[in-house]
Amino acid sequence: MATAVAASPAQSRKTETYTDTKRRDAVRGLNIAAARAVADAVRTSLGPRGMDKMISSGEQEVIITNDGATILSRMSLLQPAARMLAELSRSQDAAAGDGTTTVVVLAGSLLRRAQSLLSAGAHPTAAADALHRLATRAVEVLHAMAIPIELSDRDSLVKSASTALNSKVVSQYSSLLSPLAVDAALSVVDPAHPDLLDLRDIRVVKKLGGTVDDTELIRGLIFDKKASHAAGGPTRVENAKIAVIQFQVSPPKTDIEQSVIVSDYAQMDRILREERNYILGMVKKIKASGCNVLLIQKSILRDAVTDLSLHYLAKAKILVVKDVERDEIEFITKTLNCLPIANIEHFREDKLGYADLVEEVSVGESKIVKIMGIKDMGRTATVLVRGSNQLVIDEAERSLHDALCVIR
């Protein structure tokens, strides 16, 4: 009886179980290996001696660049950890604009060291906590090393922009692009709020032809299209009064899709006469306000202008730039210090912008419209980027964006 009582605790004692962690460790190792593979892919493009990458897409589009964010955005990544590194580069591009390759290479190196810690038996949570403490300490060291730069110290700003451009494809043009980027940033920044620099106030217009040396900062506005010549309208206007309109200078249409069949010639003549009177009345209201330059937003419902309306506008000596994109309206109105006009009944002189000169000029094999000498110009800037081919122009635009982000 005593033997049975003594054996009962031994039977109730819990048995030890063995947990297989090989699968978990293998998955963790695969994630680290995939992330390191992405870092190794862009590692050779880092720094002044970095090599450029040629990327070919499925649509036979070829891009030559060493910008980390551009390279990773063009890569088709399926592994989640690899995609996280691509998102890291994209976040760095949005936050700082530069260092997109550096953060990926740095993350790959940290993962390599973390893998060695895990192989030595360290717990993943302990390794992650150590990296968090390392990041906090690194930020403290960087803040201690940082040297504040005043907006008046133009030379230091130019040096910072040159550093960002030295590793780019267009590094040989850094002596031109760096001062240009600094002047563009200083022209839009508010001295009272230097931290609130919005890069959307700097518009980059790309134009094929010439070389990067022909890139210039425009104190005004540029439209990558020519003025309307359909009816022999003017191509140069001095003392311009500029209107930005969001309505159509064309005959109205019904709200629903339908067809109207007219078989009587008298009725056909009446329709044409009413169309002419309708358009002529709009042109007279525009001319009565003193407007002599008309910027017309692109319409998706119907034609923004017709040949007949262009004819009447040309007779009224009004320069017309049509098909202005919808997302450019805010920048244009801010630059011209005017208001967009959504209806002909609201067309008044107090909604117009004023400039000394609006003219069509030849650039390379095409033409552009320049607006110079804007009265009470808003805090905006326009950069005209030139290049001998599209690859050079695109890379110059990306490099200029990185330089502007560094200055910001």
Backbone torsions as a table, in degrees:
resi	resn	phi	psi	omega
1	MET	NA	-40.6	178.4
2	ALA	-65.6	-35.0	-179.5
3	THR	-66.0	-38.6	179.1
4	ALA	-65.5	-40.4	179.7
5	VAL	-66.8	-36.3	-178.8
6	ALA	-72.3	-27.9	-176.7
7	ALA	-82.0	-20.3	-176.1
8	SER	-64.0	-38.5	176.2
9	PRO	-63.7	-35.8	180.0
10	ALA	-65.7	-34.4	179.9
11	GLN	-73.4	-30.2	-178.6
12	SER	-84.2	-8.1	-178.8
13	ARG	-67.1	137.5	-178.3
14	LYS	-71.0	140.4	177.2
15	THR	-89.5	145.0	178.9
16	GLU	-74.6	139.6	179.5
17	THR	-112.4	151.8	179.5
18	TYR	-107.0	124.8	179.5
19	THR	-105.1	125.4	-179.4
20	ASP	-84.6	114.7	-179.6
21	THR	-104.5	8.9	-177.1
22	LYS	-65.2	-40.2	-178.9
23	ARG	-65.1	-43.7	179.7
24	ARG	-62.6	-43.2	179.3
25	ASP	-66.5	-34.7	179.4
26	ALA	-66.6	-41.6	178.4
27	VAL	-63.8	-42.6	178.9
28	ARG	-63.2	-40.1	177.9
29	GLY	-65.6	-37.9	177.1
30	LEU	-65.3	-40.0	177.8
31	ASN	-61.8	-45.0	179.6
32	ILE	-65.2	-40.5	179.8
33	ALA	-63.9	-39.9	179.6
34	ALA	-66.1	-43.0	179.4
35	ALA	-65.4	-40.1	178.6
36	ARG	-66.3	-33.2	177.8
37	ALA	-64.0	-39.4	177.0
38	VAL	-65.8	-43.2	178.7
39	ALA	-62.5	-39.5	179.2
40	ASP	-67.7	-28.2	-179.2
41	ALA	-67.8	-32.9	-178.5
42	VAL	-103.5	-2.9	-176.7
43	ARG	-60.9	-38.3	-175.7
44	THR	-73.4	-7.3	177.8
45	SER	-99.0	8.5	-175.9
46	LEU	-89.1	137.6	171.5
47	GLY	88.7	173.9	-178.8
48	PRO	-61.5	-28.6	179.3
49	ARG	-95.0	9.5	-179.6
50	GLY	-67.9	151.1	-178.8
51	MET	-95.6	148.9	178.6
52	ASP	-80.2	152.7	179.1
53	LYS	-108.8	137.5	173.5
54	MET	-103.9	118.8	-175.5
55	ILE	-113.9	128.1	178.6
56	SER	-115.4	126.2	-179.4
57	SER	-95.4	174.8	-179.0
58	GLY	-67.0	-22.3	179.7
59	GLU	-91.7	22.3	179.9
60	GLN	63.5	26.3	175.9
61	GLU	-91.1	131.4	-177.4
62	VAL	-114.8	131.6	179.2
63	ILE	-126.9	132.8	174.9
64	ILE	-114.8	117.2	-176.1
65	THR	-160.4	161.5	169.7
66	ASN	-124.7	17.8	176.4
67	ASP	-78.2	120.5	-175.1
68	GLY	-59.2	-42.7	-178.9
69	ALA	-63.8	-39.2	179.5
70	THR	-68.0	-42.4	-179.8
71	ILE	-61.6	-48.1	-176.4
72	LEU	-70.7	-30.8	178.8
73	SER	-69.5	-22.4	179.5
74	ARG	-91.5	-8.3	-179.7
75	MET	-84.9	137.1	178.1
76	SER	-90.0	94.3	-176.8
77	LEU	-101.3	132.3	179.6
78	LEU	-110.6	-31.4	-178.3
79	GLN	-70.1	130.8	-174.6
80	PRO	-58.3	-42.6	-179.0
81	ALA	-66.2	-37.5	177.3
82	ALA	-66.0	-38.8	178.5
83	ARG	-67.7	-30.4	176.8
84	MET	-64.0	-36.0	177.2
85	LEU	-69.0	-35.7	175.0
86	ALA	-64.4	-40.1	176.8
87	GLU	-66.0	-34.9	176.6
88	LEU	-61.2	-44.4	178.5
89	SER	-64.4	-39.5	179.1
90	ARG	-66.6	-37.9	177.9
91	SER	-66.3	-40.1	177.3
92	GLN	-63.8	-37.5	178.7
93	ASP	-66.1	-38.0	179.8
94	ALA	-73.6	-35.8	-175.8
95	ALA	-82.8	-44.7	-174.6
96	ALA	-117.8	-26.2	179.5
97	GLY	88.0	-29.6	-179.8
98	ASP	-127.9	168.5	-179.5
99	GLY	81.6	18.6	-177.4
100	THR	-68.4	-34.0	176.8
101	THR	-76.7	-38.1	-176.3
102	THR	-61.0	-44.1	-176.6
103	VAL	-65.1	-35.1	179.8
104	VAL	-70.8	-44.0	178.9
105	VAL	-64.5	-40.3	178.9
106	LEU	-65.2	-42.0	178.1
107	ALA	-63.4	-40.1	177.4
108	GLY	-62.8	-38.5	178.3
109	SER	-68.1	-39.9	177.7
110	LEU	-64.7	-38.2	177.9
111	LEU	-66.5	-34.7	177.5
112	ARG	-64.3	-41.8	177.5
113	ARG	-69.0	-36.8	178.3
114	ALA	-64.8	-35.9	179.0
115	GLN	-65.4	-37.1	177.5
116	SER	-67.2	-35.0	176.5
117	LEU	-66.3	-41.4	179.3
118	LEU	-65.9	-36.4	178.6
119	SER	-67.3	-28.1	178.8
120	ALA	-81.2	-3.3	176.5
121	GLY	106.3	4.2	178.8
122	ALA	-70.0	146.0	179.1
123	HIS	-76.5	141.4	-179.8
124	PRO	-56.9	-36.9	179.2
125	THR	-65.4	-39.5	178.6
126	ALA	-64.8	-39.9	178.2
127	ALA	-65.7	-40.7	179.3
128	ALA	-65.5	-42.2	177.8
129	ASP	-62.4	-39.0	178.8
130	ALA	-63.8	-39.8	178.5
131	LEU	-66.9	-36.1	176.4
132	HIS	-63.8	-43.5	177.9
133	ARG	-65.7	-36.5	177.2
134	LEU	-63.0	-42.3	179.6
135	ALA	-63.9	-41.9	178.6
136	THR	-62.4	-43.0	179.5
137	ARG	-67.0	-38.4	179.4
138	ALA	-63.4	-40.3	177.6
139	VAL	-63.2	-40.8	178.1
140	GLU	-62.2	-42.3	179.4
141	VAL	-65.1	-41.3	-179.8
142	LEU	-65.8	-39.6	177.0
143	HIS	-64.7	-36.2	178.3
144	ALA	-68.6	-31.8	-179.7
145	MET	-83.0	-21.6	-171.9
146	ALA	-64.5	143.4	177.7
147	ILE	-115.4	115.9	-180.0
148	PRO	-62.9	142.3	179.6
149	ILE	-119.8	129.3	177.6
150	GLU	-83.9	154.5	178.3
151	LEU	-63.7	-26.7	-179.6
152	SER	-75.6	-15.6	-179.1
153	ASP	-85.7	79.7	-175.4
154	ARG	-67.1	-36.0	-177.1
155	ASP	-62.3	-40.9	179.3
156	SER	-67.0	-37.0	177.9
157	LEU	-65.4	-40.0	179.0
158	VAL	-65.0	-39.6	178.1
159	LYS	-64.2	-39.6	178.6
160	SER	-64.1	-42.6	178.5
161	ALA	-66.1	-37.3	179.3
162	SER	-64.6	-37.2	177.8
163	THR	-61.7	-39.6	179.2
164	ALA	-68.8	-28.3	-176.2
165	LEU	-90.3	-14.8	-173.7
166	ASN	-65.8	-22.0	-179.3
167	SER	-100.3	9.1	-176.3
168	LYS	-95.1	168.8	177.8
169	VAL	-62.9	-33.8	-178.1
170	VAL	-96.5	31.7	-177.2
171	SER	-61.6	-28.1	-179.7
172	GLN	-68.2	-13.8	178.1
173	TYR	-103.5	15.8	-177.0
174	SER	-63.5	-30.7	179.1
175	SER	-66.3	-22.4	176.4
176	LEU	-93.0	-46.1	-173.3
177	LEU	-73.7	-31.9	-177.6
178	SER	-64.6	-54.0	176.8
179	PRO	-61.4	-34.1	179.7
180	LEU	-64.3	-43.1	178.8
181	ALA	-65.1	-40.6	179.3
182	VAL	-64.3	-45.1	180.0
183	ASP	-63.8	-38.1	179.2
184	ALA	-65.9	-41.9	-179.7
185	ALA	-67.7	-42.0	-178.6
186	LEU	-68.4	-25.9	-178.7
187	SER	-77.4	-18.2	-178.2
188	VAL	-108.6	-15.1	-176.2
189	VAL	-76.9	144.4	175.7
190	ASP	-91.0	117.3	-178.4
191	PRO	-56.8	-28.7	179.5
192	ALA	-73.4	-26.3	-180.0
193	HIS	-133.6	72.9	-176.3
194	PRO	-66.6	-17.7	-178.8
195	ASP	-82.8	-9.9	-175.0
196	LEU	-104.7	55.7	178.1
197	LEU	-89.5	117.4	-179.3
198	ASP	-99.9	114.6	-177.9
199	LEU	-69.0	-12.1	175.5
200	ARG	-70.6	-13.4	175.9
201	ASP	-81.3	-3.9	176.4
202	ILE	-112.8	113.1	-175.9
203	ARG	-101.3	130.6	180.0
204	VAL	-107.5	121.5	178.5
205	VAL	-110.3	123.5	-179.0
206	LYS	-98.5	132.9	-179.0
207	LYS	-137.9	123.4	-178.8
208	LEU	-73.2	136.9	179.8
209	GLY	123.5	149.3	-179.0
210	GLY	76.2	-156.5	178.5
211	THR	-129.4	175.7	178.5
212	VAL	-63.2	-25.0	177.3
213	ASP	-60.5	-23.4	-178.8
214	ASP	-84.8	-0.6	177.1
215	THR	-63.2	137.1	-176.0
216	GLU	-145.8	157.2	174.9
217	LEU	-95.8	125.3	-176.2
218	ILE	-102.2	125.6	174.6
219	ARG	-87.6	68.2	-177.4
220	GLY	170.2	-140.6	-177.7
221	LEU	-128.0	149.1	175.6
222	ILE	-132.7	138.0	174.0
223	PHE	-118.5	125.0	-177.8
224	ASP	-79.7	54.2	178.2
225	LYS	-162.5	160.4	-179.5
226	LYS	-93.6	161.7	176.6
227	ALA	-69.0	154.7	-177.8
228	SER	-70.0	125.2	179.7
229	HIS	-112.1	12.6	-172.2
230	ALA	-59.6	-32.9	-177.0
231	ALA	-124.4	24.0	177.9
232	GLY	71.9	36.0	179.9
233	GLY	-72.6	168.2	-178.4
234	PRO	-68.8	151.8	176.7
235	THR	-117.7	0.9	178.3
236	ARG	-146.6	126.7	-179.4
237	VAL	-135.1	125.3	174.7
238	GLU	-98.7	154.0	-176.2
239	ASN	51.7	55.0	-172.3
240	ALA	-75.9	140.9	169.7
241	LYS	-114.6	112.4	-165.4
242	ILE	-107.7	133.6	176.8
243	ALA	-119.8	136.5	174.7
244	VAL	-108.5	111.5	-173.9
245	ILE	-111.8	146.1	178.6
246	GLN	-117.1	16.1	175.5
247	PHE	-114.6	171.1	-174.8
248	GLN	-99.1	133.4	173.6
249	VAL	-95.0	68.4	-177.0
250	SER	-155.9	163.1	-179.1
251	PRO	-61.2	144.4	-179.9
252	PRO	-70.6	158.2	176.3
253	LYS	-124.4	163.6	179.1
254	THR	-72.1	157.7	-179.1
255	ASP	-73.3	-22.7	-178.9
256	ILE	-114.3	157.1	-179.1
257	GLU	-77.8	114.8	178.5
258	GLN	-156.8	166.0	-179.1
259	SER	-118.6	140.7	176.9
260	VAL	-115.7	119.5	-178.5
261	ILE	-101.1	122.3	179.3
262	VAL	-118.2	120.6	-178.7
263	SER	-106.8	-11.0	-178.2
264	ASP	-94.0	125.8	-178.6
265	TYR	-62.7	-34.3	178.9
266	ALA	-64.2	-40.4	178.2
267	GLN	-68.9	-35.0	176.2
268	MET	-63.2	-43.2	177.4
269	ASP	-63.3	-36.8	179.6
270	ARG	-66.2	-40.9	178.6
271	ILE	-62.1	-45.6	179.4
272	LEU	-63.8	-39.0	179.6
273	ARG	-65.9	-39.8	178.1
274	GLU	-66.4	-37.9	177.0
275	GLU	-62.4	-44.5	179.3
276	ARG	-62.3	-44.2	-179.4
277	ASN	-64.7	-38.7	179.9
278	TYR	-63.2	-48.0	-178.9
279	ILE	-69.2	-40.7	-179.6
280	LEU	-62.7	-37.0	177.2
281	GLY	-64.5	-38.6	177.6
282	MET	-66.1	-43.6	-179.0
283	VAL	-64.4	-37.9	178.8
284	LYS	-64.3	-39.3	177.6
285	LYS	-65.7	-39.2	178.6
286	ILE	-65.3	-44.0	-179.0
287	LYS	-68.1	-33.9	-178.2
288	ALA	-65.6	-26.8	179.2
289	SER	-77.0	-8.2	-177.8
290	GLY	92.2	1.0	-177.9
291	CYS	-67.4	134.1	175.3
292	ASN	-129.2	2.4	173.2
293	VAL	-134.9	126.6	-174.8
294	LEU	-121.6	121.8	175.4
295	LEU	-106.4	115.6	-170.9
296	ILE	-109.3	124.2	178.5
297	GLN	-69.9	143.7	178.0
298	LYS	-64.0	137.1	-178.3
299	SER	-109.6	141.9	177.7
300	ILE	-104.8	-11.1	-178.3
301	LEU	-87.5	-45.0	177.9
302	ARG	-154.4	177.2	-178.9
303	ASP	-61.2	129.5	179.0
304	ALA	-66.4	-37.0	176.7
305	VAL	-138.2	156.1	175.3
306	THR	-119.5	171.4	178.0
307	ASP	-60.9	-35.6	-179.8
308	LEU	-68.1	-42.9	179.3
309	SER	-67.6	-37.4	175.8
310	LEU	-64.1	-35.7	177.5
311	HIS	-62.8	-47.5	-179.7
312	TYR	-67.0	-38.2	178.5
313	LEU	-66.1	-36.9	176.7
314	ALA	-66.2	-39.9	176.9
315	LYS	-62.6	-30.8	179.1
316	ALA	-85.4	5.0	178.8
317	LYS	60.7	43.8	178.5
318	ILE	-109.2	123.9	177.0
319	LEU	-77.6	132.0	-174.1
320	VAL	-119.4	128.0	169.6
321	VAL	-118.9	113.2	-175.5
322	LYS	-105.0	173.0	177.5
323	ASP	59.9	42.6	172.9
324	VAL	-76.5	129.2	-176.8
325	GLU	-66.2	148.5	-176.7
326	ARG	-63.1	-38.7	-177.2
327	ASP	-76.0	-5.0	177.3
328	GLU	-93.8	-10.7	-173.8
329	ILE	-62.1	-43.4	-178.5
330	GLU	-61.7	-43.6	179.0
331	PHE	-64.9	-42.2	-177.7
332	ILE	-64.6	-46.4	-178.6
333	THR	-67.4	-34.0	177.0
334	LYS	-67.5	-38.9	179.4
335	THR	-68.3	-46.3	-177.3
336	LEU	-79.5	-8.6	-177.7
337	ASN	56.5	48.0	179.4
338	CYS	-132.9	-177.9	-179.1
339	LEU	-118.4	140.2	175.0
340	PRO	-70.3	144.8	-176.8
341	ILE	-110.7	119.8	-174.1
342	ALA	-98.0	-11.5	-177.8
343	ASN	-147.9	144.9	-178.7
344	ILE	-62.5	-27.2	-179.7
345	GLU	-71.5	-17.8	179.7
346	HIS	-98.8	12.7	-176.8
347	PHE	-77.8	102.4	-179.4
348	ARG	-131.4	161.1	-176.2
349	GLU	-67.5	-29.9	-177.8
350	ASP	-71.9	-6.8	177.4
351	LYS	-99.8	6.8	-177.0
352	LEU	-92.6	155.5	171.7
353	GLY	-104.0	159.0	-174.8
354	TYR	-127.2	139.9	178.9
355	ALA	-147.9	156.1	-179.9
356	ASP	-74.8	-35.2	-174.1
357	LEU	-151.3	134.4	170.2
358	VAL	-128.0	120.8	-177.7
359	GLU	-146.7	157.8	175.1
360	GLU	-97.1	126.7	-178.4
361	VAL	-125.7	154.4	179.1
362	SER	-88.8	131.6	176.5
363	VAL	-130.1	109.5	-176.1
364	GLY	65.8	-127.3	-179.4
365	GLU	-97.3	2.8	-179.1
366	SER	-128.0	-173.2	-176.5
367	LYS	-129.9	153.0	176.2
368	ILE	-133.7	165.1	176.2
369	VAL	-111.2	126.0	-179.9
370	LYS	-112.8	137.5	174.4
371	ILE	-116.7	115.7	-174.4
372	MET	-121.6	157.1	177.6
373	GLY	65.9	46.0	-177.5
374	ILE	-72.9	132.4	178.8
375	LYS	-79.7	132.4	-178.9
376	ASP	52.9	49.0	-176.7
377	MET	-65.8	138.7	177.9
378	GLY	-71.2	173.3	-179.3
379	ARG	-80.6	76.8	177.7
380	THR	-137.9	165.6	177.6
381	ALA	-147.6	152.5	179.2
382	THR	-127.7	131.7	179.2
383	VAL	-115.2	125.1	176.7
384	LEU	-97.0	111.1	-178.3
385	VAL	-97.4	127.4	179.5
386	ARG	-114.9	158.6	178.6
387	GLY	-172.5	157.6	-176.6
388	SER	-77.2	-22.5	176.4
389	ASN	-148.6	169.3	-173.2
390	GLN	-67.2	-33.0	179.8
391	LEU	-62.7	-44.2	-179.4
392	VAL	-66.8	-40.1	-179.2
393	ILE	-64.5	-44.9	-179.6
394	ASP	-63.2	-42.0	-179.5
395	GLU	-69.0	-36.6	176.7
396	ALA	-64.0	-37.3	177.9
397	GLU	-66.3	-43.6	178.8
398	ARG	-64.3	-40.7	179.2
399	SER	-65.9	-40.6	178.4
400	LEU	-64.8	-37.6	177.1
401	HIS	-62.9	-43.0	179.0
402	ASP	-63.1	-41.5	179.5
403	ALA	-64.2	-40.8	178.8
404	LEU	-65.6	-37.8	178.9
405	CYS	-66.2	-37.9	178.4
406	VAL	-64.4	-42.1	179.8
407	ILE	-65.5	-37.4	179.8
408	ARG	-62.2	NA	NA
